[in-house]
Amino acid sequence: MGCAGEGGGEGGVRGGAGDGWLFMEEEGLPVQDSVRIRDERPADVRAITELTAAAFKTLAISDHTEQFIVCALRAAGALAVSLVAEVDGRVVGHIAFSPVTISDGSGGWDGLGPVSVVPEYQRRGIGSALIREGLKRLKALGAQGCCLVGHREYYPRFGFKNVTGLSHAGVPAEVFFALSFGGRMPQGAVEFHAGFKAKG
Ligand SMILES: CC(C)(COP(=O)(O)OP(=O)(O)OC[C@H]1O[C@@H](n2cnc3c(N)ncnc32)[C@H](O)[C@@H]1OP(=O)(O)O)[C@@H](O)C(=O)NCCC(=O)NCCS
């Protein structure tokens, strides 16, 4: 399934909070440029697809399908939150959140990812800004928590933890993370949205 064209398809973003700009001015955030975090818009689709492919291009653990996953989630109307980071009018980062299912029946949980920053803008705090704002949006939408598969060293700084008894089939425990917003941690097997199986 390709989505390099603009327009966003039929699905779109479920939790989009509209057109408002959000200026990242959080204290202590090492953002050196003027970064704007905002909801994705239909005109951003091509840039999101390209930057996602570029961000994961050289990552050895990637199977380079992340841009297809974002497109599939959008087409399915499964983007609970989808934010872009813009610097000087250029979309340089993106984050997606979509609902997961958990075998114990816990509802209201979302998966974080893919999250991408174009290589030349990495390590300037943009990924962190996207993650923090995305988690804030999820909470505001009433989500119970968030989980992800990701870099071991990166996600604990946002409060994510490896949780005994909460897992994803085929994923090593040390790279599977969860963050509960209400304190209650589910137990069981997590499944991401079917869009994560998209291959093209
Ligand atoms: C991961 C990513 C979204 C982080 O965004 P960012 O804007 O570069 O990150 P920030 O500036 O907010 O934070 C920097 C931290 O990211 C972490 N980080 C970035 N890339 C990493 C990687 N490949 N492995 C482990 N940690 C990484 C580092 O801990 C770094 O901390 P440091 O500056 O102390 O070294 C971005 O680097 C990216 O797009 N990478 C390629 C795609 C990817 O790996 N996506 C996430 C899959 S889990």
The ligand as a MOL file (V3000), in Angstrom:
LIG
                    3D

  0  0  0     0  0            999 V3000
M  V30 BEGIN CTAB
M  V30 COUNTS 48 50 0 0 0
M  V30 BEGIN ATOM
M  V30 1 C 15.1030 7.6620 17.8000 0
M  V30 2 C 14.8030 9.0730 17.3130 0
M  V30 3 C 13.3330 9.2410 17.0020 0
M  V30 4 C 15.1700 10.0160 18.4660 0
M  V30 5 O 14.9480 11.3370 18.0430 0
M  V30 6 P 16.0810 12.4230 18.3010 0
M  V30 7 O 15.4990 13.7420 17.9800 0
M  V30 8 O 17.2980 12.0050 17.5680 0
M  V30 9 O 16.3020 12.2040 19.8560 0
M  V30 10 P 16.5370 13.2880 20.9970 0
M  V30 11 O 17.4400 14.3620 20.4940 0
M  V30 12 O 15.2580 13.6540 21.5830 0
M  V30 13 O 17.3000 12.4060 22.0420 0
M  V30 14 C 18.6300 11.9990 21.7630 0
M  V30 15 C 18.7920 10.6210 22.2840 0
M  V30 16 O 18.1840 9.7130 21.4180 0
M  V30 17 C 18.7570 8.4540 21.6670 0
M  V30 18 N 18.9100 7.7850 20.3850 0
M  V30 19 C 18.8190 8.3170 19.1640 0
M  V30 20 N 19.0180 7.3620 18.2400 0
M  V30 21 C 19.2450 6.2260 18.9100 0
M  V30 22 C 19.5370 4.9170 18.5320 0
M  V30 23 N 19.6400 4.5580 17.2410 0
M  V30 24 N 19.7140 3.9890 19.5060 0
M  V30 25 C 19.6250 4.3430 20.8010 0
M  V30 26 N 19.3730 5.5750 21.2220 0
M  V30 27 C 19.1880 6.5070 20.2830 0
M  V30 28 C 20.0750 8.6700 22.3290 0
M  V30 29 O 19.9520 8.1530 23.6510 0
M  V30 30 C 20.2250 10.1580 22.3790 0
M  V30 31 O 20.7520 10.5270 23.5810 0
M  V30 32 P 22.1730 11.2750 23.5940 0
M  V30 33 O 21.9510 12.5650 22.8460 0
M  V30 34 O 22.4040 11.4350 25.0390 0
M  V30 35 O 23.1320 10.3760 22.8820 0
M  V30 36 C 15.6570 9.4650 16.0850 0
M  V30 37 O 17.0040 9.3800 16.4160 0
M  V30 38 C 15.3790 8.6000 14.8790 0
M  V30 39 O 14.5350 8.9280 14.0490 0
M  V30 40 N 16.1250 7.4970 14.7480 0
M  V30 41 C 15.9470 6.5960 13.6050 0
M  V30 42 C 14.5910 5.8990 13.6850 0
M  V30 43 C 14.3820 5.2350 15.0410 0
M  V30 44 O 15.2920 4.6260 15.5950 0
M  V30 45 N 13.1470 5.3640 15.5680 0
M  V30 46 C 12.7810 4.8140 16.8380 0
M  V30 47 C 12.6500 3.3400 16.7670 0
M  V30 48 S 12.4940 2.7120 18.4320 0
M  V30 END ATOM
M  V30 BEGIN BOND
M  V30 1 1 1 2
M  V30 2 1 2 3
M  V30 3 1 2 4
M  V30 4 1 2 36
M  V30 5 1 4 5
M  V30 6 1 5 6
M  V30 7 2 6 7
M  V30 8 1 6 8
M  V30 9 1 6 9
M  V30 10 1 9 10
M  V30 11 2 10 11
M  V30 12 1 10 12
M  V30 13 1 10 13
M  V30 14 1 13 14
M  V30 15 1 14 15
M  V30 16 1 15 16
M  V30 17 1 15 30
M  V30 18 1 16 17
M  V30 19 1 17 18
M  V30 20 1 17 28
M  V30 21 1 18 19
M  V30 22 1 18 27
M  V30 23 2 19 20
M  V30 24 1 20 21
M  V30 25 1 21 22
M  V30 26 2 21 27
M  V30 27 1 22 23
M  V30 28 2 22 24
M  V30 29 1 24 25
M  V30 30 2 25 26
M  V30 31 1 26 27
M  V30 32 1 28 29
M  V30 33 1 28 30
M  V30 34 1 30 31
M  V30 35 1 31 32
M  V30 36 2 32 33
M  V30 37 1 32 34
M  V30 38 1 32 35
M  V30 39 1 36 37
M  V30 40 1 36 38
M  V30 41 2 38 39
M  V30 42 1 38 40
M  V30 43 1 40 41
M  V30 44 1 41 42
M  V30 45 1 42 43
M  V30 46 2 43 44
M  V30 47 1 43 45
M  V30 48 1 45 46
M  V30 49 1 46 47
M  V30 50 1 47 48
M  V30 END BOND
M  V30 END CTAB
M  END
